Amino acid sequence: MTTFDDRKDAFEKKHAHDEEVAFKTTARRNKLLGLWVAEQIGLKGEEAEAYAKEVIVADLQEAGDDDVIRKIMADLKVYKIDISEHRVRGKLAELAETARRQIGTSA
């Protein structure tokens, strides 16, 4: 192999690793957000874990966070919990940092 091929392979491996870490971080963030919302609506234990998984799956519908926000806002409305979208987005940002720290220590 040439030096160019080695560099190309290293770049591709780094890119794949970075993508995997980003995916895991987003999934962790969504789980944490789901657990937070579950607490707000009074779910505990297995019900809270199941709800958090629903939030993770909701993020697979489209790129970006809008699918997660829509799900959460709809669920909060069903349970008559008055939390603004602004607050949910703020919590999402806060939990993104928490997830980055957690994934950084576990990856």
C-alpha positions in Angstrom: 0.0 0.0 0.0 1.1 3.5 -0.6 1.1 6.3 1.9 -1.9 7.8 0.2 -3.8 4.6 0.6 -2.9 4.4 4.2 -4.0 8.0 4.8 -7.3 7.3 2.9 -8.0 4.2 5.0 -7.2 6.0 8.2 -9.5 8.9 7.2 -12.3 6.5 6.4 -12.0 4.7 9.7 -12.0 7.9 11.6 -15.0 9.1 9.7 -16.9 5.9 10.5 -15.9 6.1 14.1 -17.0 9.7 14.4 -20.4 8.8 12.8 -20.9 5.9 15.2 -20.1 8.2 18.2 -22.5 10.8 16.9 -25.2 8.2 16.5 -24.7 6.8 20.0 -24.6 10.3 21.5 -27.9 11.3 19.8 -29.5 8.1 20.9 -28.3 8.6 24.5 -29.5 12.2 24.4 -32.9 11.1 23.2 -33.1 8.4 25.9 -32.2 10.9 28.6 -34.9 13.3 27.2 -37.4 10.5 27.1 -36.7 9.6 30.7 -37.1 13.3 31.7 -40.4 13.5 29.9 -41.5 10.2 31.4 -40.9 11.7 34.8 -42.9 14.8 33.9 -45.9 12.7 32.9 -45.6 10.3 35.9 -44.1 7.2 34.3 -41.7 5.1 36.3 -39.6 2.0 35.9 -40.3 -0.1 32.9 -42.9 2.3 31.6 -40.4 5.1 31.7 -37.8 3.0 29.9 -40.3 2.0 27.2 -41.3 5.6 26.7 -37.6 6.6 26.3 -37.2 3.9 23.6 -40.2 5.4 21.8 -38.4 8.7 21.8 -35.3 7.1 20.4 -37.4 5.5 17.6 -39.2 8.8 16.9 -35.9 10.3 16.0 -35.5 7.9 13.1 -38.4 9.4 11.2 -36.5 12.3 9.7 -33.3 14.2 9.9 -32.9 16.7 12.7 -34.7 17.0 16.0 -38.2 18.1 14.9 -39.6 14.6 14.9 -38.5 14.1 18.5 -39.9 17.5 19.5 -43.2 16.8 17.8 -43.6 13.5 19.6 -42.8 15.0 23.0 -45.0 18.0 22.6 -47.9 15.8 21.5 -47.4 13.5 24.5 -47.2 16.4 26.9 -50.4 17.7 25.5 -52.2 14.4 25.9 -51.1 14.3 29.6 -52.0 18.0 30.0 -48.5 18.9 31.1 -47.7 22.6 30.4 -44.1 22.6 29.2 -43.2 24.9 26.4 -41.4 23.8 23.2 -38.7 26.3 24.1 -38.1 24.5 27.5 -38.1 21.1 25.8 -35.5 22.3 23.2 -33.4 23.8 26.1 -33.5 20.4 27.9 -32.6 18.7 24.6 -29.5 20.9 24.4 -28.6 20.4 28.0 -28.9 16.6 27.7 -26.9 16.6 24.5 -23.9 17.8 26.6 -24.6 15.2 29.2 -24.8 12.5 26.5 -21.5 13.7 25.0 -19.8 13.4 28.4 -21.3 10.0 29.0 -20.4 8.6 25.6 -16.9 10.2 25.8 -16.2 8.3 29.0 -17.7 5.0 27.8 -16.5 5.0 24.2 
